[in-house]
Each structure stands twice: as C-alpha cells, then as structure tokens.
Amino acid sequence: TNSNPRTIVIDFGVANCMCNDGRTRQGKIMVSYTGRYADSGSSHTITFDNYFVNNYLVMGSNVVENKGLNASSKPYFNSAIEGKVMKPGVADTLYYEANKTITWTEGSTTPIWGDDIYEITGNGSGQNELKTYYAMTITQPLIKEVLGCRFINKGRIEMQPQGKALRTIDFGNGKCDNDATVTINNKVFNIKLN
C-alpha cells in the first residue's frame, strides 16, 4: 500500500495452531514498518495481540532499526526489546528487556534469504517467575544462520542472577547442533537447546 508505516498482521486464529517448530500458537503478531528491511533508516516494530505460544501469553515489543553500513561495510541493526511472558494461570511471570546490535555478516548482497548469517551482540536483563532479577551480556558474538541451522551455533553469554554465581552459556564453535554448555563455579553442564 501507499500508507506509511505499513502493517503486516500474522494471524494464528483464536484456537491453538500446531506450527512447524512443534509449538502451538494463537493470536496475532503485528509488524509495522517504514521501509524494506534492507533499507538504511527503516524501522520495524513488532507487537502482539492476545498472542500465545504453548499457552504462554507473550506481550511487549521489539523495535528494529536499520542503521546502514558499519565500518566493515556490513548492514547492521539496533534492536530494543521489552517483553513479558505470563504462564497459564499465573500473573506477571517473566520480564525481559534487551538492547542488541545485529550485523548482517553474510547474504546481504544476494536475493536468496536462505544464505543470510547474522552476528548478535548486546546485553539484557529481566526477572524470572521467582521474582529473581538477572543481567546478561553477550561476551562473544552469537552467530545465527537463517536457514542453515535452527539454533544459535556459536558465541557466549554471561548471565548474573541476583545473589547467585555467574553462569556462562557457550553455544559451541559453529557446528549446527542443539548442544550448549553452562559453566557455574568452574563446573560444566551439558544442555540441549529446544
């Protein structure tokens, strides 16, 4: 359309819909945008309307701004997230906010979106269902392939829960799998991403 900003509505309906990732969804995701994703200066705002994933109510917003090219001539974006997730039958369960820089490291010059790879840096904070505050920082850039791998397959995050030991989450060296490790007090725990 000629309107600006434009809006896309992704409507999963009013009953749970089984999706390709094995999760159920219902409700709407709204995307308001001022230009194409690849256009320098464009912004995209994602919000939700009665949107549930596996019966968890998801609220909040994600504002993504295309900042143009960085010093390495790669497109990059600023992402500001404010979110809240409510478990079924529980009030004000999880809070999360983050500020990230997303760099389009590969695939930005091709028309094929499946070859796109992104590098993510930044930090965030939140509160879990036990009302425990935490802060986190990406200490080694996270690498995410759009099509080649479902999971983040490289990078590291440090998470500091209130009153507890620092946790280091390591996503590996680039191999496409759902394996990661969590290190707490020099003890390493293997985990599976889902």
Helices and strands as residue ranges (DSSP letters): E 6-11, E 17-18, E 24-33, E 43-53, E 56-69, E 75-86, E 94-106, G 113-115, E 117-127, E 133-145, E 154-161, E 167-173, E 179-184, E 187-192
